[in-house]
Amino acid sequence: MSQAAHYCFPPSEAYPLNRCLYALKSDPAFIERFLADPVAATAPMGLTEGERADLRRMDRDALVARGAHPYLVFMAGLRLKMAAEPGALEYF
């Protein structure tokens, strides 16, 4: 059996990124602000410009490499798609 960890907790420096992803997953008002102006919506969250760029693209691999929790990336992307394209996931 391998001694490698199955799951690694996100590093503490990724907290602002994960907090933003949680807001995208859970807060409809934040989702609306993000869709209208992602730069302004994420400005007060303490994110780096690289993190903000990855969020605008919802680049899963880049976000996870930065320490984002994969579940939060998936759910944030799903919520954004549902908000931006109502009915697109009608049969999801």
N, C-alpha and C positions, 0 to 999 in steps of 0.2 A: 504494500500500500504506500502511496506517495505521501510525503510529509508536507507537500505544498498545500497552502490554504485553498479551499474551494471558493471562498468568497473573501475578498479584501474590503474592509470598510473604506469609505471615501476618506481621503486625507483632509485634515482640518482646513487647509487653505482652499478647499473646494466647497466650503460651506456656503458662501454667497451664491455660487452657481447652483448648488442643490436647492437652496432657498428659493431662487428664481424659478427653477423647474417645478418646485412644489406649488408655487403661486400659479404658474401656467396650468398645472394639473387641477388645481382646486378653486381658483378665484375667478369667476366669470368676468368681474369688472377689470381685473388685471389683464385677462385675455383680450378684452376689447381694446384696452389701452395699448397693449403690445401689437395687436393687429393694425391699429391706426398709426402708431409711431413706435417701433421697437427701440429706437435709440433713446427717446424720451422716457419710455416706460422702464427701461433698464438702467438709466443713468444713476438713480440714487441707490442702486443695489450693491455697489462696491465691486463690480465686475471689471475684468480687464477688457481692453478693446478686442483682443483675440476671442475671449469668451463670448462677448456680445456678437461678434461676427459669426461665430459657430452657432449661436442661438438663432440668429436671423436666418441662417441656412438650415437649421435643425440638423446639423451634421452629427449624426449619432456617434460615429467612430471618434471624431475629434472631441466631442463632449465627454465621452467615457474616458478617453485618454487624459483629459483634464481633471478627472476625478468625479465626474457626474455619475450618479447611481443609474444603472441601465433601466430600471423600472420607471424612474422619474422621467428619463429621456423619452421612453416609449409613450408614457401616459401624456406628457406635455405635448408631444407631437400629435398624438391622437386627438386631444382636446382642441389644439389649434386647427387641425384639419376639420373637425366637426364644426367649429365656430366659423371658419372661413368659407366652408362649402356645406351649408346645411343641406341635408338630404344625400350627401355623397356617401355616407356610411349608413344609409337607411336600413340595409339588411345585414349590418355587421354583427 
